[in-house]
């Protein structure tokens, strides 16, 4: 094994250091496997209850009328996420697109969107209009308000109470941290916040940005009252096989609104060809619980490695996990860049490429991204990224298998050691 790691550029010093870390993670990894087993059974039952058959994998084109595979898949997602309905389409290009559809479909001029988990992810700023952009919600007369989380990462319930106004139509909760170093929110925390909002205003739509959180826990936000749960298929639920797409699961009323926004008023869910991607959508969902478990092990391993080296990590090495993202705060740009170079060099695709920071669309600073993936931009595959701005934190996620996630962390550490940015104890 050491010889094989050495052939991939991992020194014995780095390998030995990593093994000392792994020796203490056996119990954590067993717990992750148990959750994966539970969620695997949940997905299988949802597929069986929806009577998934080989005919569901057939391609459709044109209008996509009477697409049994598409409609059955949406029934499966509704079963898995315990919601009334779901919209699962390859026409949804990414997580940001899914969120934009959900927001614009259910907000009207004069309505207000209230984020109760602080600043949303960078790419949503232009969707909302926090940063001016053509076609933003602000251009259509939708206002925005925000309640920051408390210093300990919990919801500010008194702040939420005061922020609710007559025009507040939709409350948005972002489960994961985005490009912040705050804690990720657990499903139970999200459920408590939804219950609080609904007690004050039952008419308000509660939407959860569920990106990076699917299958990390045994329950999902739809089970605790979320009106919409939104995510990307090139993250957890696609299992590394979905080539594109996103999902919106929730109440029938909200999902139908989203369908009319995605396609056209009067058409809604009735149209939308599947372009032959149904088998990868179904099989990706089937694999998603175990793929997510592999990514979660990688995140915990990364936290323990870099915490041992003295860097601030969020979550820390022992905290309970609610998404697959691991933040490592270097405090200097060279650390972020070297880390991403190491992750890229561990990839099965484009391993020879050197990632560089660039002005990526949707962000307010240069961003570096490492992702030698089979599906372009798939962040359930081994990847890392971060904005080149203080506090100079990198965000690591993914790994379709645990051995690949492990290799990625070793390569990131190797690159930092070679550049003299860290010293092993």
C-alpha positions as CSV (number, residue, x, y, z in Angstrom):
1,X,0.0,0.0,0.0
2,X,2.8,2.4,0.8
3,X,4.4,1.7,-2.5
4,X,1.2,2.5,-4.3
5,X,0.8,5.8,-2.4
6,X,4.4,6.7,-3.2
7,X,3.7,6.1,-6.9
8,X,1.0,8.7,-6.6
9,X,3.4,11.2,-5.0
10,X,2.6,10.7,-1.3
11,X,5.6,10.6,0.9
12,X,6.0,8.1,3.7
13,X,6.0,11.1,6.2
14,X,2.6,12.3,5.0
15,X,1.2,8.8,4.8
16,X,2.3,7.9,8.3
17,X,0.9,11.1,9.7
18,X,-2.5,10.4,8.1
19,X,-2.6,6.8,9.5
20,X,-2.2,8.2,13.1
21,X,-5.3,10.4,12.4
22,X,-7.4,7.6,10.9
23,X,-6.7,5.3,13.9
24,X,-9.1,7.4,16.0
25,X,-11.9,7.6,13.4
26,X,-13.2,4.1,13.3
27,X,-16.2,4.7,15.6
28,X,-17.2,7.8,13.6
29,X,-17.0,6.0,10.3
30,X,-19.1,3.1,11.6
31,X,-21.9,5.6,12.6
32,X,-21.7,7.1,9.1
33,X,-22.1,3.6,7.6
34,X,-25.2,2.9,9.7
35,X,-26.8,6.2,8.5
36,X,-26.0,5.3,4.9
37,X,-27.6,1.9,5.4
38,X,-30.8,3.5,6.8
39,X,-31.0,6.0,3.9
40,X,-30.2,3.3,1.3
41,X,-33.2,1.3,2.6
42,X,-35.3,4.5,2.5
43,X,-34.5,5.1,-1.2
44,X,-35.1,1.4,-2.1
45,X,-38.5,1.5,-0.4
46,X,-39.4,4.8,-2.2
47,X,-38.5,3.2,-5.6
48,X,-40.5,0.1,-4.8
49,X,-43.5,2.0,-3.6
50,X,-43.5,4.0,-6.9
51,X,-43.2,0.8,-8.9
52,X,-40.1,1.8,-10.8
53,X,-39.6,-0.4,-13.8
54,X,-37.2,-0.7,-16.7
55,X,-39.6,1.2,-18.9
56,X,-38.9,4.3,-16.7
57,X,-35.4,4.5,-18.2
58,X,-36.7,5.1,-21.8
59,X,-35.8,8.4,-23.4
60,X,-38.3,11.1,-24.4
61,X,-37.9,14.1,-26.7
62,X,-39.9,17.1,-27.9
63,X,-42.6,18.0,-25.5
64,X,-42.1,15.0,-23.3
65,X,-45.8,14.3,-22.9
66,X,-46.7,11.3,-20.8
67,X,-43.1,10.7,-19.8
68,X,-43.6,7.8,-17.3
69,X,-40.0,7.7,-16.2
70,X,-39.9,11.5,-15.4
71,X,-43.2,11.4,-13.5
72,X,-42.3,8.3,-11.6
73,X,-38.9,9.7,-10.6
74,X,-40.7,12.8,-9.2
75,X,-42.9,10.5,-7.2
76,X,-39.8,8.7,-5.8
77,X,-38.3,12.1,-4.8
78,X,-41.5,13.1,-3.1
79,X,-41.4,9.7,-1.2
80,X,-37.8,10.1,-0.2
81,X,-38.1,13.7,1.0
82,X,-41.6,13.1,2.5
83,X,-43.3,15.8,0.6
84,X,-46.5,16.1,-1.4
85,X,-44.8,16.5,-4.8
86,X,-41.5,17.1,-6.5
87,X,-40.0,18.6,-9.6
88,X,-36.9,16.8,-10.8
89,X,-35.6,17.8,-14.2
90,X,-32.5,18.0,-16.4
91,X,-33.7,21.4,-17.5
92,X,-32.7,22.7,-14.1
93,X,-29.1,23.6,-14.7
94,X,-27.7,23.9,-11.2
95,X,-28.5,24.5,-7.6
96,X,-28.6,28.3,-8.0
97,X,-31.1,27.8,-10.9
98,X,-33.3,25.6,-8.8
99,X,-33.3,28.2,-6.0
100,X,-34.0,31.0,-8.5
101,X,-37.0,29.0,-9.9
102,X,-38.4,28.3,-6.4
103,X,-38.1,32.0,-5.4
104,X,-39.3,33.7,-8.5
105,X,-42.2,31.2,-8.9
106,X,-43.6,31.9,-5.4
107,X,-42.9,35.6,-5.0
108,X,-44.7,38.5,-6.6
109,X,-44.1,42.2,-6.8
110,X,-44.5,43.8,-3.3
111,X,-43.6,40.5,-1.5
112,X,-40.6,40.2,0.7
113,X,-38.1,37.4,1.0
114,X,-36.6,37.0,4.5
115,X,-33.4,35.0,5.0
116,X,-33.2,33.8,8.6
117,X,-29.8,32.1,8.3
118,X,-27.8,35.2,7.5
119,X,-26.2,36.0,4.1
120,X,-27.1,33.5,1.4
121,X,-24.6,31.8,-0.9
122,X,-22.7,34.2,-3.2
123,X,-24.5,33.2,-6.4
124,X,-27.9,34.0,-4.8
125,X,-26.9,37.6,-4.2
126,X,-27.5,38.4,-7.9
127,X,-30.7,36.3,-8.0
128,X,-32.1,38.4,-5.1
129,X,-30.6,41.7,-6.2
130,X,-28.3,42.3,-3.3
131,X,-25.8,42.7,-6.0
132,X,-27.6,44.4,-8.9
133,X,-28.1,42.0,-11.8
134,X,-30.5,41.8,-14.8
135,X,-33.6,39.9,-14.1
136,X,-33.1,39.8,-10.3
137,X,-36.0,39.6,-7.9
138,X,-35.4,43.3,-7.0
139,X,-36.1,44.3,-10.5
140,X,-39.5,42.7,-10.2
141,X,-40.3,44.6,-7.0
142,X,-39.5,41.8,-4.5
143,X,-37.8,43.1,-1.4
144,X,-35.2,41.3,0.8
145,X,-34.5,41.3,4.5
146,X,-32.1,39.3,6.6
147,X,-31.7,38.0,10.1
148,X,-28.2,36.9,11.0
149,X,-27.6,33.8,13.1
150,X,-26.4,34.3,16.6
151,X,-22.7,34.1,17.4
152,X,-23.1,30.4,18.4
153,X,-24.7,29.6,15.0
154,X,-28.2,29.2,16.2
155,X,-31.3,31.1,15.0
156,X,-32.1,34.5,16.4
157,X,-35.8,33.9,17.2
158,X,-36.4,37.4,18.6
159,X,-34.8,38.9,15.5
160,X,-37.0,36.7,13.3
161,X,-40.1,37.8,15.2
162,X,-39.2,41.5,14.7
163,X,-38.3,41.0,11.1
164,X,-41.6,39.4,10.0
165,X,-43.7,42.1,8.3
166,X,-47.1,42.0,6.5
167,X,-45.4,41.7,3.1
168,X,-43.1,38.8,4.2
169,X,-44.2,36.0,1.9
170,X,-41.3,33.6,2.0
171,X,-38.6,32.6,4.6
172,X,-35.4,31.2,3.3
173,X,-33.1,28.9,5.3
174,X,-29.7,27.9,4.0
175,X,-28.7,24.6,5.5
176,X,-25.0,24.6,4.5
177,X,-22.5,27.3,5.3
178,X,-21.6,28.5,1.7
179,X,-18.5,30.6,1.7
180,X,-18.8,31.3,5.4
181,X,-17.2,29.7,8.4
182,X,-20.5,29.4,10.4
183,X,-21.9,26.0,11.5
184,X,-24.1,24.1,9.2
185,X,-27.7,23.8,10.4
186,X,-29.1,20.5,11.5
187,X,-32.5,19.3,10.2
188,X,-33.9,19.5,13.7
189,X,-32.7,23.1,14.1
190,X,-34.3,23.9,10.7
191,X,-37.5,22.2,11.8
192,X,-37.7,24.2,15.0
193,X,-37.2,27.4,13.1
194,X,-40.0,26.5,10.6
195,X,-42.3,25.6,13.5
196,X,-41.6,29.0,15.1
197,X,-42.3,30.9,11.9
198,X,-45.5,28.9,11.2
199,X,-46.7,29.6,14.7
200,X,-46.4,33.3,14.0
201,X,-47.5,33.2,10.4
202,X,-48.9,30.0,9.0
203,X,-49.3,31.5,5.6
204,X,-45.5,32.1,5.1
205,X,-43.7,29.8,2.7
206,X,-40.6,28.2,4.3
207,X,-38.0,27.2,1.8
208,X,-34.8,25.3,2.6
209,X,-31.6,25.4,0.5
210,X,-30.7,21.8,1.0
211,X,-27.5,21.7,-1.1
212,X,-24.8,19.4,0.3
213,X,-27.0,18.2,3.1
214,X,-29.0,15.3,1.5
215,X,-28.6,11.9,3.1
216,X,-26.1,13.2,5.8
217,X,-28.8,12.7,8.4
218,X,-31.7,10.2,8.5
219,X,-34.4,12.9,8.0
220,X,-34.8,15.7,5.6
221,X,-36.4,19.2,6.1
222,X,-39.6,18.2,4.3
223,X,-40.4,15.9,7.1
224,X,-40.3,18.8,9.6
225,X,-42.6,21.2,7.7
226,X,-40.6,22.8,4.9
227,X,-42.8,24.0,2.1
228,X,-39.9,23.7,-0.4
229,X,-36.7,21.7,-0.2
230,X,-34.3,22.6,-3.0
231,X,-31.1,21.1,-4.3
232,X,-28.8,20.1,-7.2
233,X,-28.4,16.7,-8.8
234,X,-24.7,17.2,-9.3
235,X,-24.4,17.3,-5.5
236,X,-25.5,14.5,-3.1
237,X,-28.7,13.2,-4.6
238,X,-27.2,12.6,-8.1
239,X,-24.8,10.1,-6.6
240,X,-22.1,11.2,-9.1
241,X,-24.1,9.7,-12.1
242,X,-26.6,12.5,-12.8
243,X,-25.1,14.6,-15.6
244,X,-27.1,17.7,-14.8
245,X,-30.3,18.7,-13.1
246,X,-31.9,19.9,-9.9
247,X,-34.9,19.1,-7.7
248,X,-37.6,21.0,-5.8
249,X,-39.6,18.9,-3.4
250,X,-42.5,20.4,-1.3
251,X,-46.2,21.1,-1.2
252,X,-48.2,20.5,-4.3
253,X,-49.1,24.2,-4.5
254,X,-45.4,25.4,-4.3
255,X,-44.1,22.7,-6.7
256,X,-46.8,23.5,-9.3
257,X,-45.9,27.2,-9.1
258,X,-42.3,26.1,-9.8
259,X,-43.3,24.0,-12.7
260,X,-45.1,26.9,-14.4
261,X,-42.0,29.0,-13.9
262,X,-39.6,26.4,-15.3
263,X,-41.7,25.7,-18.4
264,X,-44.5,28.0,-19.1
265,X,-47.8,29.2,-17.6
266,X,-50.5,26.7,-18.7
267,X,-47.9,23.9,-19.3
268,X,-46.2,23.3,-16.0
269,X,-45.2,19.7,-15.2
270,X,-46.9,18.2,-18.3
271,X,-43.9,19.0,-20.6
272,X,-40.2,18.5,-20.4
273,X,-38.3,15.8,-22.2
274,X,-35.8,13.6,-20.3
275,X,-33.2,13.4,-23.1
276,X,-32.3,9.9,-22.1
277,X,-30.9,10.7,-18.7
278,X,-33.5,8.8,-16.6
279,X,-31.3,5.8,-15.9
280,X,-28.5,7.9,-14.5
281,X,-31.0,9.9,-12.4
282,X,-32.5,6.8,-10.9
283,X,-29.2,5.0,-10.4
284,X,-27.6,8.1,-9.0
285,X,-30.3,8.5,-6.4
286,X,-29.9,4.8,-5.6
287,X,-26.2,5.2,-5.0
288,X,-26.5,8.6,-3.2
289,X,-26.6,7.4,0.4
290,X,-23.4,5.5,0.1
291,X,-21.7,8.1,-2.0
292,X,-22.6,10.8,0.5
293,X,-21.2,8.6,3.3
294,X,-17.9,8.4,1.4
295,X,-17.8,12.2,1.1
296,X,-18.7,12.6,4.7
297,X,-15.8,10.4,5.8
298,X,-13.5,12.5,3.7
299,X,-14.7,15.7,5.3
300,X,-14.2,14.3,8.8
301,X,-10.7,13.0,7.9
302,X,-9.8,16.5,6.5
303,X,-11.1,18.2,9.7
304,X,-8.9,16.0,11.9
305,X,-5.8,16.3,9.7
306,X,-5.9,20.1,9.5
307,X,-7.0,20.7,13.0
308,X,-4.1,18.6,14.2
309,X,-1.8,21.0,12.2
310,X,-3.2,24.0,14.0
311,X,-5.7,25.4,11.4
312,X,-9.2,26.5,12.3
313,X,-11.7,24.1,10.8
314,X,-15.5,24.2,10.5
315,X,-16.9,21.9,11.7
316,X,-14.2,20.8,14.0
317,X,-12.9,17.2,14.2
318,X,-15.5,16.0,16.7
319,X,-18.6,17.9,15.9
320,X,-21.8,16.2,14.6
321,X,-22.1,16.6,10.8
322,X,-25.0,18.1,8.8
323,X,-23.5,18.5,5.4
324,X,-20.5,17.2,3.4
325,X,-18.5,20.5,3.3
326,X,-15.3,21.0,5.3
327,X,-13.9,24.5,5.7
328,X,-10.3,25.0,6.5
329,X,-9.2,28.5,7.3
330,X,-5.6,29.1,6.3
331,X,-5.4,32.9,6.8
332,X,-3.3,33.3,3.7
333,X,-4.1,32.9,-0.1
334,X,-1.1,30.5,-0.7
335,X,-2.7,27.9,1.5
336,X,-6.0,27.9,-0.4
337,X,-4.2,27.7,-3.7
338,X,-1.9,24.9,-2.6
339,X,-4.8,22.9,-1.2
340,X,-6.7,23.1,-4.4
341,X,-3.7,22.2,-6.4
342,X,-3.4,19.0,-4.3
343,X,-7.0,18.1,-4.8
344,X,-6.8,18.6,-8.5
345,X,-3.7,16.4,-8.7
346,X,-5.6,13.5,-7.1
347,X,-8.3,13.6,-9.8
348,X,-9.0,10.7,-12.3
349,X,-9.8,13.4,-14.9
350,X,-7.5,16.4,-15.7
351,X,-5.1,15.6,-12.9
352,X,-2.3,17.3,-14.8
353,X,-4.2,20.7,-14.8
354,X,-3.1,23.4,-12.4
355,X,-6.2,25.3,-11.0
356,X,-5.9,29.1,-10.8
357,X,-8.0,31.8,-9.3
358,X,-10.3,33.6,-11.8
359,X,-13.3,36.0,-11.9
360,X,-16.0,33.3,-12.0
361,X,-19.5,34.5,-12.9
362,X,-21.7,35.1,-9.9
363,X,-19.0,35.9,-7.4
364,X,-17.6,39.2,-6.1
365,X,-14.0,38.1,-5.9
366,X,-11.6,35.7,-7.7
367,X,-12.4,32.1,-6.9
368,X,-10.2,29.0,-7.3
369,X,-11.9,25.7,-8.0
370,X,-10.4,22.2,-8.2
371,X,-12.6,19.5,-9.7
372,X,-11.2,16.8,-12.0
373,X,-14.7,15.3,-12.3
374,X,-16.5,13.0,-14.7
375,X,-19.4,15.5,-14.6
376,X,-18.2,19.1,-15.0
377,X,-18.7,21.0,-11.8
378,X,-20.0,18.1,-9.9
379,X,-19.2,18.8,-6.2
380,X,-20.3,15.4,-5.0
381,X,-17.1,14.3,-6.8
382,X,-13.8,15.2,-5.1
383,X,-13.5,19.0,-5.2
384,X,-12.4,22.1,-3.4
385,X,-12.9,25.7,-3.9
386,X,-12.7,29.1,-2.2
387,X,-12.8,32.8,-2.7
388,X,-9.4,34.6,-2.7
389,X,-10.3,37.0,0.1
390,X,-10.0,37.0,3.9
391,X,-10.2,34.8,5.9
392,X,-8.7,32.7,3.0
393,X,-10.7,29.6,3.8
394,X,-10.9,26.6,1.4
395,X,-14.1,24.5,1.2
396,X,-13.5,20.8,0.6
397,X,-16.3,18.4,-0.4
398,X,-17.1,15.2,-2.2
399,X,-15.5,11.9,-3.1
400,X,-17.5,9.2,-4.8
401,X,-15.5,6.6,-2.8
402,X,-13.8,6.9,0.5
403,X,-10.3,5.8,-0.9
404,X,-10.5,8.7,-3.4
405,X,-11.5,11.2,-0.7
406,X,-8.6,10.0,1.4
407,X,-6.2,10.3,-1.5
408,X,-7.4,13.9,-2.1
409,X,-6.7,14.9,1.4
410,X,-3.2,13.3,1.3
411,X,-2.4,15.1,-1.9
412,X,-3.5,18.4,-0.5
413,X,-1.3,17.9,2.5
414,X,1.6,16.8,0.4
415,X,1.4,20.0,-1.7
416,X,1.3,22.2,1.4
417,X,4.3,20.3,2.8
418,X,6.3,20.6,-0.4
419,X,5.7,24.3,-0.6
420,X,6.8,24.8,3.0
421,X,3.4,26.1,4.1
422,X,3.0,23.4,6.8
423,X,5.3,21.3,8.9
424,X,4.2,17.9,10.1
425,X,4.5,17.2,13.9
